[in-house]
Amino acid sequence: MIFFPAIDLKDGKCVRLKQGDISRSTVFDLDPVARAKSFYDAGCSWLHLVDLNGAFEGKPINHKIVESIIKNVDIKIQLGGGIRNLDTIDFWIKAGIKRLIIGTMALKKPELVIEACKKYPGKIALGIDVRNGKIATEGWVEQSQISAMDLVKKFKSVNVSAIIYTDISRDGILMGPALEETLVFAKNTNIPTIISGGVSSEKDIRQIKKMANEGILGVISGRAIYDNRLNVSECNKILGK
């Protein structure tokens, strides 16, 4: 099982939001490259990156910082935020991103996911962000009436590499992940699922480890790391990378 430390990029800095609200952001690092290097040194094989500006503006904004991380840190990156068309997907894959996360466009333009999966098999993931059981889009600003399972059914025929399942109500507030909801979701799809949102302690990590044979690929954590509630090296030991 994989531990994915998160770096959310806003205006070139490493921040975290509360419940997806960009007006409620906290700056944790002025140097995201150094932070990424620290995660690599702690034994991480993957990094979860989000271009928050890109998510709200619909195009890559923090690409220079991302490119610097790719150049200077030997770590695989999955990235989301602002991926709205195939040109942007081409740009990031050529830059060296190992996995791209499509969220808003998976709901609004599912044919983009299908086309991207065919062009880059194994390199496209779905970002499913759920609030009150329904999917939110556009950087979590817009609320749909579509359930996560209804969305996933559209992509049964293509090679989606993973699903990042985030319970927005728990994101950035350290109240524990939505384990039961995520597990129900994972058991009803054959796509590996990554838990995101609310992870706050090693107890959470140990509980998630028990779900390794239930379709759970890994777990993402951000704020708990920056608040020193989680030790990244210990998380990697618990999950066995």
Number of C-alpha atoms within 10 A of each C-alpha: 18 21 28 27 24 27 26 25 26 21 13 20 19 24 24 26 20 18 19 20 15 18 8 12 17 15 14 17 16 14 12 21 21 14 19 25 16 14 20 20 15 15 17 22 18 21 20 22 23 22 29 28 21 22 22 18 14 18 17 22 21 19 17 11 18 24 15 12 19 18 13 12 18 14 21 17 21 20 25 23 29 27 23 22 16 14 9 14 23 13 13 20 15 10 14 14 20 17 23 26 28 27 30 26 19 23 23 11 13 17 14 18 27 21 13 23 20 15 13 17 15 17 21 28 27 26 23 28 25 21 18 12 14 17 26 26 21 17 22 21 11 10 15 14 10 14 16 18 15 11 15 20 10 15 18 12 9 16 19 25 18 23 24 24 24 23 26 24 19 20 25 25 18 19 14 18 24 20 19 9 12 20 17 12 16 23 15 11 15 13 21 18 25 23 26 28 28 27 30 23 19 17 12 15 24 13 11 23 20 11 16 14 10 14 20 24 22 23 27 21 27 25 27 20 16 16 11 11 14 20 14 24 15 14 24 19 11 17 18 11 15
